């Protein structure tokens, strides 16, 4: 897993808009905004979107989510126990 870009490039479930970056404002289009297609650093939804993607991926490998602490996953395979 590439931790450096973990929060980037995750799809967003809701519409999120932001002001144009100052360096990219075109003359006559200052009133326009940007609609984000994917999450970016600093976005409040970024960590949640990353968690949902991670959860789906780890569950696809047969791990089960702990009921008490949702950040712990468990997998039993024969006599082996994986955390």
N, CA, C and O atoms as CSV, one atom per row, in Angstrom:
chain,resi,resn,atom,element,x,y,z
A,1,UNK,N,N,0.847,-1.178,0.000
A,1,UNK,CA,C,0.000,0.000,0.000
A,1,UNK,C,C,0.890,1.236,0.000
A,1,UNK,O,O,1.865,1.301,0.748
A,2,UNK,N,N,0.567,2.185,-0.808
A,2,UNK,CA,C,1.328,3.426,-0.896
A,2,UNK,C,C,0.758,4.429,0.102
A,2,UNK,O,O,-0.209,5.130,-0.194
A,3,UNK,N,N,1.362,4.490,1.283
A,3,UNK,CA,C,0.860,5.334,2.362
A,3,UNK,C,C,0.970,6.821,2.020
A,3,UNK,O,O,0.158,7.623,2.481
A,4,UNK,N,N,1.951,7.187,1.228
A,4,UNK,CA,C,2.150,8.601,0.897
A,4,UNK,C,C,0.954,9.201,0.173
A,4,UNK,O,O,0.670,10.388,0.333
A,5,UNK,N,N,0.258,8.413,-0.608
A,5,UNK,CA,C,-0.898,8.941,-1.344
A,5,UNK,C,C,-2.194,8.233,-0.956
A,5,UNK,O,O,-3.117,8.126,-1.763
A,6,UNK,N,N,-2.257,7.750,0.285
A,6,UNK,CA,C,-3.426,6.989,0.736
A,6,UNK,C,C,-4.715,7.779,0.624
A,6,UNK,O,O,-5.751,7.209,0.284
A,7,UNK,N,N,-4.683,9.085,0.900
A,7,UNK,CA,C,-5.897,9.881,0.886
A,7,UNK,C,C,-6.216,10.463,-0.484
A,7,UNK,O,O,-7.273,11.067,-0.669
A,8,UNK,N,N,-5.337,10.292,-1.423
A,8,UNK,CA,C,-5.569,10.849,-2.750
A,8,UNK,C,C,-6.257,9.838,-3.653
A,8,UNK,O,O,-6.143,8.627,-3.467
A,9,UNK,N,N,-6.960,10.358,-4.616
A,9,UNK,CA,C,-7.562,9.549,-5.687
A,9,UNK,C,C,-8.679,8.621,-5.255
A,9,UNK,O,O,-9.013,7.690,-5.987
A,10,UNK,N,N,-9.264,8.843,-4.093
A,10,UNK,CA,C,-10.440,8.068,-3.705
A,10,UNK,C,C,-11.679,8.742,-4.269
A,10,UNK,O,O,-11.786,9.968,-4.245
A,11,UNK,N,N,-12.596,7.968,-4.765
A,11,UNK,CA,C,-13.838,8.519,-5.297
A,11,UNK,C,C,-14.659,9.129,-4.167
A,11,UNK,O,O,-14.645,8.634,-3.040
A,12,UNK,N,N,-15.360,10.186,-4.472
A,12,UNK,CA,C,-16.227,10.840,-3.497
A,12,UNK,C,C,-17.667,10.400,-3.718
A,12,UNK,O,O,-18.114,10.261,-4.857
A,13,UNK,N,N,-18.384,10.184,-2.632
A,13,UNK,CA,C,-19.775,9.767,-2.732
A,13,UNK,C,C,-20.718,10.951,-2.887
A,13,UNK,O,O,-21.819,10.800,-3.416
A,14,UNK,N,N,-20.304,12.117,-2.436
A,14,UNK,CA,C,-21.147,13.302,-2.530
A,14,UNK,C,C,-20.459,14.367,-3.378
A,14,UNK,O,O,-19.264,14.278,-3.660
A,15,UNK,N,N,-21.229,15.371,-3.780
A,15,UNK,CA,C,-20.660,16.470,-4.557
A,15,UNK,C,C,-19.913,17.412,-3.627
A,15,UNK,O,O,-20.462,17.867,-2.623
A,16,UNK,N,N,-18.650,17.705,-3.963
A,16,UNK,CA,C,-17.828,18.623,-3.179
A,16,UNK,C,C,-17.261,19.667,-4.134
A,16,UNK,O,O,-16.696,19.331,-5.175
A,17,UNK,N,N,-17.419,20.931,-3.767
A,17,UNK,CA,C,-16.930,22.029,-4.589
A,17,UNK,C,C,-15.900,22.836,-3.804
A,17,UNK,O,O,-15.961,22.895,-2.576
A,18,UNK,N,N,-14.969,23.450,-4.501
A,18,UNK,CA,C,-13.972,24.300,-3.854
A,18,UNK,C,C,-13.716,25.524,-4.730
A,18,UNK,O,O,-13.973,25.514,-5.934
A,19,UNK,N,N,-13.206,26.569,-4.098
A,19,UNK,CA,C,-12.814,27.759,-4.857
A,19,UNK,C,C,-11.648,27.405,-5.764
A,19,UNK,O,O,-10.879,26.486,-5.485
A,20,UNK,N,N,-11.534,28.138,-6.838
A,20,UNK,CA,C,-10.417,27.925,-7.753
A,20,UNK,C,C,-9.105,28.298,-7.064
A,20,UNK,O,O,-9.062,29.277,-6.318
A,21,UNK,N,N,-8.038,27.537,-7.300
A,21,UNK,CA,C,-6.736,27.960,-6.793
A,21,UNK,C,C,-6.362,29.308,-7.423
A,21,UNK,O,O,-6.580,29.523,-8.615
A,22,UNK,N,N,-5.810,30.193,-6.628
A,22,UNK,CA,C,-5.505,31.560,-7.072
A,22,UNK,C,C,-4.659,31.566,-8.345
A,22,UNK,O,O,-4.870,32.398,-9.228
A,23,UNK,N,N,-3.710,30.646,-8.440
A,23,UNK,CA,C,-2.802,30.622,-9.602
A,23,UNK,C,C,-3.496,30.223,-10.902
A,23,UNK,O,O,-2.947,30.447,-11.981
A,24,UNK,N,N,-4.697,29.636,-10.819
A,24,UNK,CA,C,-5.351,29.102,-12.008
A,24,UNK,C,C,-6.619,29.846,-12.409
A,24,UNK,O,O,-7.333,29.403,-13.309
A,25,UNK,N,N,-6.906,30.956,-11.765
A,25,UNK,CA,C,-8.111,31.714,-12.108
A,25,UNK,C,C,-7.919,32.393,-13.457
A,25,UNK,O,O,-6.969,33.150,-13.658
A,26,UNK,N,N,-8.832,32.111,-14.375
A,26,UNK,CA,C,-8.788,32.738,-15.693
A,26,UNK,C,C,-9.571,34.042,-15.668
A,26,UNK,O,O,-10.541,34.188,-14.923
A,27,UNK,N,N,-9.143,34.962,-16.476
A,27,UNK,CA,C,-9.812,36.264,-16.563
A,27,UNK,C,C,-11.262,36.050,-17.014
A,27,UNK,O,O,-11.519,35.367,-18.006
A,28,UNK,N,N,-12.189,36.635,-16.282
A,28,UNK,CA,C,-13.600,36.524,-16.615
A,28,UNK,C,C,-14.280,35.286,-16.045
A,28,UNK,O,O,-15.485,35.106,-16.222
A,29,UNK,N,N,-13.521,34.433,-15.363
A,29,UNK,CA,C,-14.101,33.211,-14.789
A,29,UNK,C,C,-13.850,33.126,-13.281
A,29,UNK,O,O,-13.784,32.034,-12.718
A,30,UNK,N,N,-13.713,34.274,-12.639
A,30,UNK,CA,C,-13.422,34.294,-11.207
A,30,UNK,C,C,-14.580,33.767,-10.378
A,30,UNK,O,O,-14.373,33.292,-9.262
A,31,UNK,N,N,-15.789,33.844,-10.902
A,31,UNK,CA,C,-16.976,33.405,-10.166
A,31,UNK,C,C,-17.144,31.888,-10.164
A,31,UNK,O,O,-17.959,31.366,-9.403
A,32,UNK,N,N,-16.405,31.180,-10.986
A,32,UNK,CA,C,-16.563,29.731,-11.117
A,32,UNK,C,C,-15.872,28.989,-9.973
A,32,UNK,O,O,-14.961,29.516,-9.334
A,33,UNK,N,N,-16.323,27.751,-9.725
A,33,UNK,CA,C,-15.732,26.893,-8.703
A,33,UNK,C,C,-15.312,25.573,-9.333
A,33,UNK,O,O,-15.658,25.287,-10.480
A,34,UNK,N,N,-14.577,24.779,-8.593
A,34,UNK,CA,C,-14.130,23.472,-9.064
A,34,UNK,C,C,-14.949,22.379,-8.381
A,34,UNK,O,O,-15.151,22.418,-7.167
A,35,UNK,N,N,-15.417,21.412,-9.153
A,35,UNK,CA,C,-16.089,20.249,-8.582
A,35,UNK,C,C,-15.059,19.131,-8.491
A,35,UNK,O,O,-14.451,18.747,-9.489
A,36,UNK,N,N,-14.872,18.615,-7.278
A,36,UNK,CA,C,-13.884,17.566,-7.074
A,36,UNK,C,C,-14.447,16.216,-7.494
A,36,UNK,O,O,-15.574,15.864,-7.146
A,37,UNK,N,N,-13.655,15.469,-8.242
A,37,UNK,CA,C,-14.038,14.123,-8.633
A,37,UNK,C,C,-13.442,13.095,-7.669
A,37,UNK,O,O,-13.983,12.005,-7.484
A,38,UNK,N,N,-12.318,13.468,-7.063
A,38,UNK,CA,C,-11.623,12.581,-6.121
A,38,UNK,C,C,-11.189,13.389,-4.909
A,38,UNK,O,O,-11.129,14.618,-4.955
A,39,UNK,N,N,-10.886,12.684,-3.823
A,39,UNK,CA,C,-10.508,13.379,-2.590
A,39,UNK,C,C,-9.100,13.971,-2.703
A,39,UNK,O,O,-8.271,13.515,-3.491
A,40,UNK,N,N,-8.865,14.986,-1.900
A,40,UNK,CA,C,-7.562,15.641,-1.844
A,40,UNK,C,C,-7.174,15.809,-0.380
A,40,UNK,O,O,-8.018,15.700,0.510
A,41,UNK,N,N,-5.876,16.080,-0.133
A,41,UNK,CA,C,-5.424,16.322,1.233
A,41,UNK,C,C,-6.169,17.510,1.822
A,41,UNK,O,O,-6.420,18.500,1.135
A,42,UNK,N,N,-6.518,17.403,3.091
A,42,UNK,CA,C,-7.205,18.487,3.768
A,42,UNK,C,C,-8.710,18.415,3.663
A,42,UNK,O,O,-9.414,19.150,4.356
A,43,UNK,N,N,-9.213,17.553,2.816
A,43,UNK,CA,C,-10.652,17.401,2.661
A,43,UNK,C,C,-11.190,16.567,3.827
A,43,UNK,O,O,-10.647,15.506,4.134
A,44,UNK,N,N,-12.234,17.034,4.463
A,44,UNK,CA,C,-12.775,16.342,5.635
A,44,UNK,C,C,-13.220,14.919,5.308
A,44,UNK,O,O,-13.139,14.037,6.162
A,45,UNK,N,N,-13.683,14.688,4.099
A,45,UNK,CA,C,-14.172,13.371,3.707
A,45,UNK,C,C,-13.046,12.403,3.318
A,45,UNK,O,O,-13.300,11.211,3.149
A,46,UNK,N,N,-11.828,12.885,3.178
A,46,UNK,CA,C,-10.737,12.058,2.647
A,46,UNK,C,C,-10.452,10.838,3.516
A,46,UNK,O,O,-10.321,9.733,2.990
A,47,UNK,N,N,-10.353,11.008,4.821
A,47,UNK,CA,C,-10.034,9.865,5.683
A,47,UNK,C,C,-11.174,8.857,5.704
A,47,UNK,O,O,-10.927,7.652,5.765
A,48,UNK,N,N,-12.400,9.318,5.657
A,48,UNK,CA,C,-13.548,8.409,5.635
A,48,UNK,C,C,-13.572,7.609,4.334
A,48,UNK,O,O,-13.810,6.401,4.352
A,49,UNK,N,N,-13.331,8.269,3.224
A,49,UNK,CA,C,-13.317,7.580,1.938
A,49,UNK,C,C,-12.199,6.541,1.895
A,49,UNK,O,O,-12.379,5.449,1.357
A,50,UNK,N,N,-11.040,6.889,2.467
A,50,UNK,CA,C,-9.925,5.933,2.499
A,50,UNK,C,C,-10.296,4.727,3.350
A,50,UNK,O,O,-10.020,3.592,2.963
A,51,UNK,N,N,-10.920,4.957,4.505
A,51,UNK,CA,C,-11.333,3.862,5.374
A,51,UNK,C,C,-12.317,2.937,4.657
A,51,UNK,O,O,-12.175,1.716,4.727
A,52,UNK,N,N,-13.299,3.495,3.979
A,52,UNK,CA,C,-14.278,2.673,3.270
A,52,UNK,C,C,-13.613,1.808,2.204
A,52,UNK,O,O,-13.953,0.635,2.048
A,53,UNK,N,N,-12.671,2.386,1.476
A,53,UNK,CA,C,-11.944,1.628,0.435
A,53,UNK,C,C,-11.100,0.530,1.071
A,53,UNK,O,O,-11.094,-0.606,0.596
A,54,UNK,N,N,-10.380,0.869,2.154
A,54,UNK,CA,C,-9.553,-0.124,2.857
A,54,UNK,C,C,-10.423,-1.246,3.410
A,54,UNK,O,O,-10.083,-2.422,3.281
A,55,UNK,N,N,-11.546,-0.881,4.025
A,55,UNK,CA,C,-12.449,-1.868,4.608
A,55,UNK,C,C,-12.953,-2.841,3.544
A,55,UNK,O,O,-12.942,-4.053,3.760
A,56,UNK,N,N,-13.386,-2.329,2.415
A,56,UNK,CA,C,-13.863,-3.195,1.331
A,56,UNK,C,C,-12.765,-4.131,0.839
A,56,UNK,O,O,-13.015,-5.306,0.570
A,57,UNK,N,N,-11.556,-3.607,0.724
A,57,UNK,CA,C,-10.432,-4.405,0.223
A,57,UNK,C,C,-10.057,-5.508,1.196
A,57,UNK,O,O,-9.906,-6.663,0.796
A,58,UNK,N,N,-9.904,-5.165,2.478
A,58,UNK,CA,C,-9.480,-6.159,3.470
A,58,UNK,C,C,-10.560,-7.221,3.676
A,58,UNK,O,O,-10.248,-8.390,3.905
A,59,UNK,N,N,-11.836,-6.814,3.593
A,59,UNK,CA,C,-12.935,-7.776,3.733
A,59,UNK,C,C,-12.967,-8.734,2.543
A,59,UNK,O,O,-13.373,-9.887,2.692
A,60,UNK,N,N,-12.544,-8.273,1.367
A,60,UNK,CA,C,-12.523,-9.139,0.182
A,60,UNK,C,C,-11.492,-10.257,0.315
A,60,UNK,O,O,-11.570,-11.257,-0.398
A,61,UNK,N,N,-10.518,-10.095,1.228
A,61,UNK,CA,C,-9.516,-11.135,1.485
A,61,UNK,C,C,-9.958,-12.094,2.587
A,61,UNK,O,O,-9.180,-12.948,3.011
A,62,UNK,N,N,-11.198,-11.963,3.053
A,62,UNK,CA,C,-11.726,-12.896,4.042
A,62,UNK,C,C,-11.566,-12.463,5.483
A,62,UNK,O,O,-11.868,-13.241,6.388
A,63,UNK,N,N,-11.099,-11.247,5.728
A,63,UNK,CA,C,-10.972,-10.757,7.096
A,63,UNK,C,C,-12.335,-10.298,7.602
A,63,UNK,O,O,-13.188,-9.877,6.820
A,64,UNK,N,N,-12.532,-10.383,8.927
A,64,UNK,CA,C,-13.757,-9.905,9.555
A,64,UNK,C,C,-13.414,-8.736,10.463
A,64,UNK,O,O,-12.371,-8.732,11.117
A,65,UNK,N,N,-14.289,-7.755,10.500
A,65,UNK,CA,C,-14.074,-6.566,11.309
A,65,UNK,C,C,-14.472,-6.856,12.758
A,65,UNK,O,O,-15.517,-7.457,13.009
A,66,UNK,N,N,-13.641,-6.429,13.706
A,66,UNK,CA,C,-13.926,-6.581,15.123
A,66,UNK,C,C,-15.095,-5.682,15.498
A,66,UNK,O,O,-15.133,-4.517,15.101
A,67,UNK,N,N,-16.050,-6.212,16.262
A,67,UNK,CA,C,-17.243,-5.449,16.628
A,67,UNK,C,C,-16.899,-4.317,17.597
A,67,UNK,O,O,-17.462,-3.227,17.503
A,68,UNK,N,N,-15.975,-4.574,18.527
A,68,UNK,CA,C,-15.634,-3.596,19.558
A,68,UNK,C,C,-14.726,-2.496,19.012
A,68,UNK,O,O,-14.987,-1.314,19.234
A,69,UNK,N,N,-13.670,-2.870,18.303
A,69,UNK,CA,C,-12.726,-1.902,17.727
A,69,UNK,C,C,-12.707,-2.109,16.220
A,69,UNK,O,O,-12.114,-3.067,15.726
A,70,UNK,N,N,-13.354,-1.213,15.495
A,70,UNK,CA,C,-13.554,-1.395,14.066
A,70,UNK,C,C,-12.275,-1.263,13.244
A,70,UNK,O,O,-12.309,-1.431,12.025
A,71,UNK,N,N,-11.162,-0.968,13.880
A,71,UNK,CA,C,-9.884,-0.865,13.158
A,71,UNK,C,C,-9.089,-2.162,13.236
A,71,UNK,O,O,-7.980,-2.236,12.706
A,72,UNK,N,N,-9.633,-3.179,13.885
A,72,UNK,CA,C,-8.952,-4.466,14.019
A,72,UNK,C,C,-9.694,-5.484,13.163
A,72,UNK,O,O,-10.917,-5.608,13.236
A,73,UNK,N,N,-8.937,-6.203,12.357
A,73,UNK,CA,C,-9.511,-7.219,11.480
A,73,UNK,C,C,-8.913,-8.571,11.834
A,73,UNK,O,O,-7.748,-8.656,12.223
A,74,UNK,N,N,-9.702,-9.620,11.703
A,74,UNK,CA,C,-9.309,-10.960,12.089
A,74,UNK,C,C,-9.655,-11.928,10.966
A,74,UNK,O,O,-10.701,-11.822,10.326
A,75,UNK,N,N,-8.747,-12.876,10.744
A,75,UNK,CA,C,-9.011,-13.916,9.751
A,75,UNK,C,C,-8.536,-15.247,10.319
A,75,UNK,O,O,-7.405,-15.359,10.790
A,76,UNK,N,N,-9.402,-16.253,10.273
A,76,UNK,CA,C,-9.047,-17.594,10.714
A,76,UNK,C,C,-8.966,-18.470,9.478
A,76,UNK,O,O,-9.920,-18.563,8.706
A,77,UNK,N,N,-7.831,-19.107,9.299
A,77,UNK,CA,C,-7.621,-19.997,8.160
A,77,UNK,C,C,-7.023,-21.305,8.693
A,77,UNK,O,O,-5.831,-21.382,8.990
A,78,UNK,N,N,-7.862,-22.314,8.804
A,78,UNK,CA,C,-7.400,-23.581,9.384
A,78,UNK,C,C,-7.063,-23.370,10.846
A,78,UNK,O,O,-7.915,-22.950,11.630
A,79,UNK,N,N,-5.812,-23.660,11.220
A,79,UNK,CA,C,-5.346,-23.442,12.605
A,79,UNK,C,C,-4.633,-22.122,12.768
A,79,UNK,O,O,-4.183,-21.794,13.866
A,80,UNK,N,N,-4.518,-21.353,11.694
A,80,UNK,CA,C,-3.789,-20.077,11.753
A,80,UNK,C,C,-4.757,-18.928,11.995
A,80,UNK,O,O,-5.878,-18.909,11.487
A,81,UNK,N,N,-4.288,-17.974,12.787
A,81,UNK,CA,C,-5.060,-16.800,13.134
A,81,UNK,C,C,-4.296,-15.569,12.640
A,81,UNK,O,O,-3.131,-15.390,12.998
A,82,UNK,N,N,-4.920,-14.731,11.837
A,82,UNK,CA,C,-4.283,-13.526,11.287
A,82,UNK,C,C,-4.950,-12.281,11.826
A,82,UNK,O,O,-6.177,-12.209,11.904
A,83,UNK,N,N,-4.143,-11.297,12.201
A,83,UNK,CA,C,-4.659,-9.988,12.636
A,83,UNK,C,C,-4.276,-8.927,11.643
A,83,UNK,O,O,-4.616,-7.758,11.827
